[in-house]
Amino acid sequence: MENMQLARRIRAFRKLKGFTQQNLADQSGISLAMLGMFERGTRKPTDKQLAVIAEALEITIAELHR
């Protein structure tokens, strides 16, 4: 359940910032396929990947976990 909430928040923040999945993939250095898995909740990002995503979105990791 927690993973789905994280997945929804990553997607919501990405859209809020006006990024496509490709934009965020390019900004973060995470592959488009991997990012899609994170947003669908089929794979959970590592702490390092989460930090890179948060940095690319210009938010804190804590904001992704709320």
C-alpha positions in Angstrom: 0.0 0.0 0.0 2.8 2.4 0.9 4.4 1.8 -2.4 1.3 2.8 -4.3 1.0 6.0 -2.4 4.7 6.8 -3.2 4.0 6.0 -6.8 1.0 8.3 -6.9 3.0 11.1 -5.3 5.9 10.8 -7.7 3.5 11.0 -10.6 1.5 13.9 -9.0 4.6 16.0 -8.4 6.0 15.3 -11.8 2.8 16.6 -13.4 2.6 19.5 -11.0 6.1 20.6 -12.2 5.0 20.2 -15.8 7.4 17.3 -16.6 6.6 14.4 -18.9 8.1 11.1 -17.8 10.8 11.6 -20.5 11.6 15.1 -19.0 12.0 13.6 -15.5 14.0 10.6 -16.8 16.4 13.0 -18.6 16.7 15.3 -15.5 17.2 12.5 -13.1 19.3 10.1 -15.2 16.8 7.3 -14.4 15.6 5.3 -17.4 12.1 6.0 -18.7 11.2 2.4 -18.2 12.3 2.4 -14.6 10.5 5.7 -13.9 7.3 4.2 -15.3 7.7 1.2 -13.0 8.1 3.6 -10.0 4.9 5.6 -11.0 2.9 2.4 -11.5 4.1 1.1 -8.2 5.5 -2.1 -9.7 8.9 -1.3 -8.4 10.1 0.7 -5.4 12.9 3.2 -5.9 16.0 2.9 -3.8 16.8 5.7 -1.4 19.4 7.0 -3.8 16.9 6.9 -6.7 14.3 8.6 -4.6 16.8 11.4 -3.7 17.7 11.9 -7.4 14.0 12.1 -8.3 13.3 14.6 -5.5 16.2 16.7 -6.5 15.0 16.8 -10.2 11.6 17.8 -9.0 13.0 20.4 -6.6 11.3 18.9 -3.6 12.4 17.1 -0.5 12.2 13.4 0.0 9.9 14.0 2.9 7.4 15.6 0.6 7.3 12.4 -1.4 6.6 10.3 1.7 3.7 12.4 3.1 
